[in-house]
Amino acid sequence: MNAPSPPLRLLIVDDEAPARRRLRDVLADCAGQISVDVVGEVDNGLDALSQIQQQAVDTVLLDIRMPGMDGLECAAHLNRLDNPPAIIFSTAYDAYACQAFDLNAVDYLLKPVRADRLVRALSRAHSLSAATIDHLREAHPKARTHLSVNEKGRIVLIPVTEILYLKAELKYVTVCTATREFLIEESLTRLESEFAEAFLRIHRNCLVASARIREIGKLPGDDDGHFLRLDGLDERLMVSRRQYSALREKIKSI
């Protein structure tokens, strides 16, 4: 006789308390069909990331629209874990979102969640690839609140508001804050598009936080050479001739 399968360790992530209670009630109704152990519930993406790194979680029921870090961003950070949990998104009806999920074979639940639909989702939940999450984010264009890296099996979050500059080097981008640097595997062009409201290009390989610019100066002995300094950074960053005029105009309008 086969031993019974261990219960699915589940984390509920939703910023609305009634929605979390509804999910718990529906899960209780499903107890005879699927064994689930709700290991916790949180109301935001940051706490979800923290809790998942502190205890074993098999599956996350993840709301999409939440203040601050939304569900899609949270999923992207979770995907950097060595063994990411399975993800099931939950959402109020959004035709475009649902079409994106269907095209990418991603399971999702429409609110209010029905018991039969929840059982089906839990029985086939799986982790998502980075490419799948990228496609989903295209249907929900919202700038991330954090970048992230995997360091020794743990996710380290980098608040976008703390980033001084982003510099492309070979296939990596260096993310510089006032305290340290990180290497991420992302496209500088894509980062520029995503964070256009907060960062300015000063060189073909460098974006800087516009709110941190404190000085633009001329290089001695160079008629066309310019540099830039940022608050919290002693280093001088070179401004290309091509970007200098555009940079001056953008700074005037800030």
NUDREN-285327 format. One record per residue (C-alpha): residue number from 1; residue in three letters; x, y, z. Coordinates in Angstrom, 2 decimals, always signed. Layout:
REM NUDREN-285327
 num residuo       x       y       z
 NUM     ALA       X       Y       Z
...
***
This chain:
REM NUDREN-285327
 num residuo       x       y       z
   1     MET   +0.00   +0.00   +0.00
   2     ASN   +1.41   +3.36   -1.05
   3     ALA   +1.97   +5.95   +1.67
   4     PRO   -0.25   +9.02   +1.35
   5     SER   +1.34  +12.02   -0.30
   6     PRO   +2.40  +14.77   +2.12
   7     PRO   +0.13  +17.83   +2.12
   8     LEU   +0.94  +20.65   -0.29
   9     ARG   +2.62  +23.47   +1.63
  10     LEU   +0.80  +26.61   +0.52
  11     LEU   +1.32  +30.34   +1.07
  12     ILE   -1.54  +32.79   +0.43
  13     VAL   -0.52  +36.26   -0.79
  14     ASP   -3.27  +38.89   -1.16
  15     ASP   -3.51  +42.46   +0.09
  16     GLU   -7.23  +42.10   +0.92
  17     ALA   -8.13  +40.26   +4.12
  18     PRO  -11.59  +39.15   +2.82
  19     ALA   -9.92  +37.55   -0.21
  20     ARG   -7.50  +35.65   +2.04
  21     ARG  -10.37  +34.43   +4.23
  22     ARG  -12.27  +33.35   +1.11
  23     LEU   -9.30  +31.30   -0.07
  24     ARG   -8.97  +29.60   +3.32
  25     ASP  -12.68  +28.76   +3.31
  26     VAL  -12.51  +27.32   -0.21
  27     LEU   -9.39  +25.33   +0.68
  28     ALA  -11.28  +23.86   +3.64
  29     ASP  -14.07  +22.83   +1.26
  30     CYS  -11.47  +21.09   -0.92
  31     ALA   -9.92  +19.09   +1.93
  32     GLY  -11.50  +15.84   +0.77
  33     GLN  -10.02  +16.18   -2.72
  34     ILE   -6.55  +17.54   -2.10
  35     SER   -4.39  +17.73   +1.02
  36     VAL   -3.13  +21.25   +1.69
  37     ASP   -1.24  +22.76   +4.62
  38     VAL   -1.55  +26.57   +4.64
  39     VAL   +1.83  +27.54   +6.07
  40     GLY   +0.99  +31.23   +6.19
  41     GLU   -0.61  +34.25   +4.60
  42     VAL   +0.81  +37.69   +3.88
  43     ASP   -0.58  +40.85   +2.33
  44     ASN   +2.32  +42.00   +0.13
  45     GLY   +5.05  +40.77   -2.18
  46     LEU   +7.98  +41.73   +0.05
  47     ASP   +6.71  +39.68   +2.98
  48     ALA   +5.98  +36.78   +0.62
  49     LEU   +9.61  +36.72   -0.53
  50     SER  +10.83  +36.86   +3.06
  51     GLN   +8.56  +34.08   +4.29
  52     ILE   +9.32  +31.75   +1.39
  53     GLN  +13.04  +32.02   +2.17
  54     GLN  +12.43  +31.16   +5.82
  55     GLN  +10.30  +28.04   +5.37
  56     ALA   +9.53  +25.42   +2.77
  57     VAL   +6.68  +26.39   +0.42
  58     ASP   +5.50  +24.23   -2.47
  59     THR   +2.90  +26.54   -4.01
  60     VAL   +2.00  +30.21   -3.78
  61     LEU   -1.49  +31.58   -4.38
  62     LEU   -0.42  +35.01   -5.56
  63     ASP   -2.64  +38.05   -6.11
  64     ILE   -1.56  +40.17   -9.07
  65     ARG   -2.68  +43.68   -8.22
  66     MET   -1.14  +44.71   -4.90
  67     PRO   +0.29  +48.05   -3.74
  68     GLY   +4.06  +48.34   -4.04
  69     MET   +5.44  +45.06   -5.31
  70     ASP   +2.73  +43.40   -7.40
  71     GLY   +2.32  +39.67   -7.95
  72     LEU   +4.16  +39.55  -11.25
  73     GLU   +7.21  +41.28   -9.81
  74     CYS   +7.13  +38.99   -6.78
  75     ALA   +6.99  +35.96   -9.10
  76     ALA   +9.99  +37.25  -11.06
  77     HIS  +12.06  +37.51   -7.87
  78     LEU  +10.88  +34.09   -6.65
  79     ASN  +11.99  +32.63   -9.96
  80     ARG  +15.62  +33.41   -9.04
  81     LEU  +15.51  +30.87   -6.22
  82     ASP  +17.34  +27.60   -6.84
  83     ASN  +14.05  +25.72   -6.32
  84     PRO  +11.22  +28.20   -6.91
  85     PRO   +7.71  +27.30   -5.73
  86     ALA   +4.84  +26.68   -8.08
  87     ILE   +2.82  +29.83   -8.79
  88     ILE   -0.92  +30.22   -9.17
  89     PHE   -2.03  +33.78   -9.83
  90     SER   -5.37  +35.15   -8.67
  91     THR   -7.04  +38.15  -10.20
  92     ALA  -10.28  +40.00  -10.67
  93     TYR  -11.51  +39.59  -14.24
  94     ASP   -9.18  +41.18  -16.77
  95     ALA   -9.59  +39.96  -20.33
  96     TYR   -6.10  +40.97  -21.39
  97     ALA   -4.47  +39.36  -18.36
  98     CYS   -6.38  +36.13  -18.81
  99     GLN   -5.46  +35.98  -22.48
 100     ALA   -1.79  +36.40  -21.56
 101     PHE   -2.05  +33.60  -18.99
 102     ASP   -3.81  +31.28  -21.45
 103     LEU   -1.22  +31.88  -24.15
 104     ASN   +1.61  +31.10  -21.73
 105     ALA   -0.06  +28.05  -20.17
 106     VAL   -0.02  +29.68  -16.74
 107     ASP   -2.68  +28.76  -14.24
 108     TYR   -4.73  +31.53  -12.69
 109     LEU   -7.88  +31.91  -10.64
 110     LEU  -10.61  +34.44  -11.20
 111     LYS  -12.10  +35.98   -8.08
 112     PRO  -14.29  +34.89   -6.40
 113     VAL  -12.47  +31.56   -6.45
 114     ARG  -14.53  +28.37   -6.93
 115     ALA  -13.61  +25.11   -5.17
 116     ASP  -13.49  +22.95   -8.31
 117     ARG  -11.29  +25.47  -10.11
 118     LEU   -8.94  +25.73   -7.13
 119     VAL   -8.51  +21.95   -6.92
 120     ARG   -7.70  +21.80  -10.62
 121     ALA   -5.16  +24.61  -10.30
 122     LEU   -3.44  +23.08   -7.28
 123     SER   -3.18  +19.68   -8.94
 124     ARG   -1.28  +21.05  -11.93
 125     ALA   +0.59  +24.05  -10.49
 126     HIS   +4.18  +24.41  -11.64
 127     SER   +7.07  +26.84  -11.41
 128     LEU   +7.39  +29.43  -14.16
 129     SER  +10.26  +30.18  -16.49
 130     ALA  +11.83  +33.63  -16.67
 131     ALA  +10.62  +33.96  -20.28
 132     THR   +7.03  +33.22  -19.23
 133     ILE   +7.13  +35.87  -16.51
 134     ASP   +8.58  +38.38  -19.00
 135     HIS   +5.65  +37.72  -21.36
 136     LEU   +3.16  +38.21  -18.54
 137     ARG   +4.78  +41.48  -17.51
 138     GLU   +4.33  +42.75  -21.06
 139     ALA   +0.58  +42.41  -20.49
 140     HIS   +0.94  +44.29  -17.19
 141     PRO   +3.51  +47.02  -17.89
 142     LYS   +4.51  +48.34  -14.49
 143     ALA   +8.03  +49.28  -13.41
 144     ARG   +9.46  +47.03  -10.72
 145     THR  +10.10  +48.39   -7.24
 146     HIS  +13.21  +46.21   -6.83
 147     LEU  +15.86  +44.42   -8.85
 148     SER  +17.18  +41.16   -7.43
 149     VAL  +20.11  +38.75   -7.46
 150     ASN  +20.63  +35.24   -6.15
 151     GLU  +23.52  +35.18   -3.67
 152     LYS  +24.37  +31.76   -2.22
 153     GLY  +20.84  +30.53   -2.75
 154     ARG  +19.10  +33.55   -1.25
 155     ILE  +17.35  +36.40   -3.02
 156     VAL  +18.82  +39.83   -2.33
 157     LEU  +16.49  +42.69   -3.24
 158     ILE  +17.84  +46.01   -4.53
 159     PRO  +15.35  +48.88   -4.08
 160     VAL  +15.23  +50.88   -7.32
 161     THR  +15.13  +54.10   -5.26
 162     GLU  +18.61  +53.26   -3.89
 163     ILE  +20.26  +52.66   -7.27
 164     LEU  +22.74  +55.35   -8.36
 165     TYR  +23.62  +54.00  -11.78
 166     LEU  +23.30  +51.00  -14.10
 167     LYS  +26.29  +50.22  -16.29
 168     ALA  +26.47  +47.57  -19.01
 169     GLU  +29.61  +45.43  -19.03
 170     LEU  +29.73  +42.52  -21.49
 171     LYS  +26.62  +40.39  -20.82
 172     TYR  +26.07  +41.82  -17.32
 173     VAL  +24.82  +45.10  -15.89
 174     THR  +26.50  +46.54  -12.81
 175     VAL  +23.96  +47.95  -10.36
 176     CYS  +25.59  +50.54   -8.11
 177     THR  +24.13  +51.79   -4.81
 178     ALA  +25.81  +53.97   -2.17
 179     THR  +26.91  +50.88   -0.24
 180     ARG  +27.81  +48.20   -2.80
 181     GLU  +27.60  +46.88   -6.35
 182     PHE  +25.68  +43.95   -7.82
 183     LEU  +25.85  +42.12  -11.16
 184     ILE  +22.60  +41.26  -12.93
 185     GLU  +21.92  +39.57  -16.26
 186     GLU  +19.52  +42.04  -17.85
 187     SER  +19.48  +44.27  -20.91
 188     LEU  +20.40  +47.92  -20.32
 189     THR  +18.03  +48.93  -23.13
 190     ARG  +15.17  +47.12  -21.44
 191     LEU  +16.02  +48.66  -18.07
 192     GLU  +16.04  +52.09  -19.69
 193     SER  +12.57  +51.49  -21.12
 194     GLU  +11.18  +50.18  -17.83
 195     PHE  +12.64  +52.94  -15.65
 196     ALA  +12.53  +55.85  -18.11
 197     GLU  +10.93  +58.14  -15.51
 198     ALA  +13.75  +57.67  -13.00
 199     PHE  +16.94  +57.13  -15.02
 200     LEU  +18.75  +59.05  -17.76
 201     ARG  +21.26  +57.76  -20.28
 202     ILE  +24.64  +59.49  -20.12
 203     HIS  +26.58  +57.04  -22.25
 204     ARG  +25.80  +54.11  -24.52
 205     ASN  +26.57  +51.81  -21.58
 206     CYS  +25.35  +53.81  -18.58
 207     LEU  +22.09  +55.05  -17.02
 208     VAL  +22.04  +57.29  -13.93
 209     ALA  +19.33  +58.13  -11.40
 210     SER  +18.14  +61.58  -12.43
 211     ALA  +17.23  +62.56   -8.85
 212     ARG  +20.83  +61.88   -7.73
 213     ILE  +22.61  +64.17  -10.21
 214     ARG  +24.52  +66.87   -8.32
 215     GLU  +27.03  +68.17  -10.87
 216     ILE  +27.86  +68.16  -14.56
 217     GLY  +31.34  +69.39  -15.36
 218     LYS  +33.85  +69.78  -18.18
 219     LEU  +36.94  +67.64  -18.39
 220     PRO  +40.07  +69.81  -18.21
 221     GLY  +41.82  +70.22  -21.55
 222     ASP  +38.99  +68.58  -23.47
 223     ASP  +36.73  +70.92  -25.45
 224     ASP  +33.89  +68.44  -25.71
 225     GLY  +34.45  +66.10  -22.78
 226     HIS  +32.08  +66.18  -19.81
 227     PHE  +31.58  +64.23  -16.60
 228     LEU  +28.82  +63.86  -14.07
 229     ARG  +28.74  +63.36  -10.30
 230     LEU  +25.98  +61.77   -8.25
 231     ASP  +24.98  +62.23   -4.62
 232     GLY  +26.47  +59.41   -2.57
 233     LEU  +29.22  +58.64   -5.08
 234     ASP  +32.74  +60.10   -5.35
 235     GLU  +33.37  +58.55   -8.76
 236     ARG  +33.15  +60.74  -11.86
 237     LEU  +31.01  +59.23  -14.62
 238     MET  +31.83  +60.12  -18.22
 239     VAL  +29.08  +61.73  -20.33
 240     SER  +29.33  +60.98  -24.05
 241     ARG  +29.23  +63.80  -26.58
 242     ARG  +26.12  +62.27  -28.09
 243     GLN  +24.24  +62.29  -24.77
 244     TYR  +25.45  +65.60  -23.35
 245     SER  +23.00  +67.96  -25.13
 246     ALA  +20.04  +65.67  -24.56
 247     LEU  +21.05  +65.29  -20.92
 248     ARG  +21.18  +69.04  -20.35
 249     GLU  +17.70  +69.46  -21.83
 250     LYS  +16.25  +66.66  -19.73
 251     ILE  +17.76  +68.05  -16.54
 252     LYS  +16.24  +71.47  -17.23
 253     SER  +12.79  +69.91  -17.42
 254     ILE  +13.12  +67.90  -14.18
***
